[in-house]
């Protein structure tokens, strides 16, 4: 037991001594800290995905669209929702989740009543989940919402959001024919 305590003390003193003499660079977790860094996220305007055309949260551009753009209820049984998270920074963006649910899509009528929710049909595991988007890359999520409760001529809202990140939410209003 004494030998373990002595080895631990020597290692601790060695690491403390190295960091105070400026030789800390060989220890990977020491670094220079956050001194002199800008706290705002630097967002690039162009890139492989074109100019920014949607809101940017946490360095991720939040593009949300519906397929098809115009909905004819006599021809369409479901609406395809497409969400793209495009990293517009020069650093990797990591989003963490408590379970396997990462994104969700909800169809609501004009009064706000929920008609369909994509995650109702998806399996959920209690394992932590992650979305990791490297610089200049994107993560894409596709879901389907049923149109069976929709009536032609009424207004509906389709909402897409990242679970657990309140700012990362966008909605599209549509009126099917």
Secondary structure, 3 states (H helix, E strand, C coil): CHHHHHHHHHHHHHHHHHHHHCCHHHCCCCCCCCCCCCCCCCCCCCCCCCCCCCCEECCEEEEEEEECCCCCCCCCCEEEEEEEEEECCCCCEEEEECCCCCEEEEEEECCCCEEEEHHHHCCCCCCCEEEEECCCCEEEEEEEEECCCCCCCCEEEEEEEECCCCCCEEEEEEECC
